[in-house]
Amino acid sequence: MNVFDRTASYVARLMGHPATFALACLVILLWGLIGPIAGYSDSWQLVINTSTTIVTFLMVFLIQNTQNRDSHALHLKIDELLRALDAADTRLVDLEERSEKDLERLHQHYLELAERGQRPREASRQTGEAANPGDQPATEPRNQPPRQGVQGPTT
C-alpha cells in the first residue's frame, strides 16, 4: 500500500474508535462551556463551524477511500469463492458491474427459484436454459482464468 492508503486506513480506524468519539464529545462540551465566557460571539460559533466542516470534508475522502478498497477486496474474495465452488454460478462474478435493470431481473429470477425451492444450476439443468436471464447456458470450464487481466496466485 502507498502512503495515502496506509494513512487513510489508520485514520479511518482511529476515527471509529470509542476514545475518539469520547474526545469529540469532550471538545463539543468544552466549546459549549466557553460560550458564556465568549459571550456567544460570532467568533465562538465560527470556531466550531469551521472545525467541524474541515474535519467532515477530509474524513469523507479518507473513509470513502478505505471503503472502496475494502469493498474491492471483498468482491475479489467472493469471486474466488464462486470460482472454487462447483455448485456456484460463476457468471455472477461481475454483478457489481451490471446495470440496475440487470440486477433487478436477476433478483426476480432468484426469488422465483426460491419460491420453487430450486438452486440456479438445478433450474438450468431441468429447463436447459441459462441460470441467469439473458445469459447463455454454461459451457465454459469450471476453473476459469481471472477476469480483466487480474492475475491469480502462481504455484
N, C-alpha and C positions, 0 to 999 in steps of 0.2 A: 504494500500500500504506500501511496505517496504521503507527503507531509499533511496535505489538506485532509485526505481521508482519515488518517490517524487522528488528527486534531478534531475533526467532525465527530468521529466515533467517541473519543474521550469526552468532549463537551456534551454530547447527547447523553452519555451515561451519567455524567456528573449532574446535569440539569434534571435528570429523572430521579436523583437520589433524595430520600426524605430529608436529609440535613439541608440540602439546597432549598427545598420548599420551606423549611422552617426558617432559614436565613432570609428568604424573600418576605415571609410574613413579618419577621422582625424588622426588616428595613421599612416596610409599609407602616408598621406600628410606630416606629421612631419618627418617620416622616409625619404621621398624624399627630404625634405628641409635640412636635416642633411647630405645628400650625399656629397655636395660640401665641407662642413666643414670636413667630414671624408675622403675626397679625393677619394670617391667612392671605398673604400678599400674592400678587401675580407671580412674582419670582418663586415663591414657595410652591405654587401649583405647577409652574413651568419645570421645576426640577424633577418632579415625579412623572409628569407627562413626557418630557424629553427622554428621561432614563428608560421608562417602560417602552417607549416607541423604538428606541435604538436596540434594546435587548430583544424585543419581539422581532424586529426586522432581521437581525442577524441570526436569531435562533431558527426562523423559518427556513433559511437556506441550509443551515447545518443539519437540522432534523430531516429535511427533505433529502439531502444527500445520503444520510445514513439510511433512511427508509428505502430509497431507490436501490442502494447496494444490497441491503438485507432482502428486499423483495426479489432482486435478480438472483441472488444466491439460493433463495428458497425455490424459485422456479427451476433452476438447474438441478437441485436435489430431487424435486418432484419428477422432472423429466427423466432423470436417471432411474428412478423407481418405476416409472411407466415402461421404460425400455427393458428393465430387468424382470418384470413380471410377465409370465406367459399369458395370463388371462387379461392383462391390461390392453386397452385400445391405444396404441402408440400414436394414432392420429390426433389425440387430444393434447399432444405435447406443446403445440403452439397456440393454445387458446388465448393467451394474453395478447396475441397479435391479430385476433379476429375481430370483426365488427360486432356492434351491439346486436344487430339483426341476426347474425350467425349464432351468437351466444344465446339469444332468446330461443332460436329454433332448436339448438342443442338442449337447452333447459326443458323445453316442451317434450322433446324426444325422450329424455331420461325420465321425466315424470310419467310418460306413457309406459315406459318399460317397468318402472317401479310399480305402477298400478297392476300390470300383468305379472309381476313377480319374476321378471326376466333380467338377465345380465345382458349388456350390449353385445357381446360375442355370441351368446346363445340366440338372441333375436336375429342376428345377421346370418347365422348358420341355418336357422329354420326357414327364413324367407329368401335367402340368397342375396339379400340386399346389404348395402353398406351399413355399418353400425351407426354412422353419423349421417344425418340427412345431407345430401349434396356430395358426399364422398363416394369413392368407388370401393367395392369390396376389397379387403386387404389381401394382397398377393405378395407383398414385399417380405423379405426375410425378417425374422424376429430381431436379430441384432443389427439394427440399422446404424450407420455411422452418424455421429453427431451432426446436427443441422447447422447451416450457415457458417461453415468453416471453423466451428468450435472443435478443438481437439480434445479428445478424452485421454485418460491415463494410458501411458505406454507400459508395456511389460518387457 
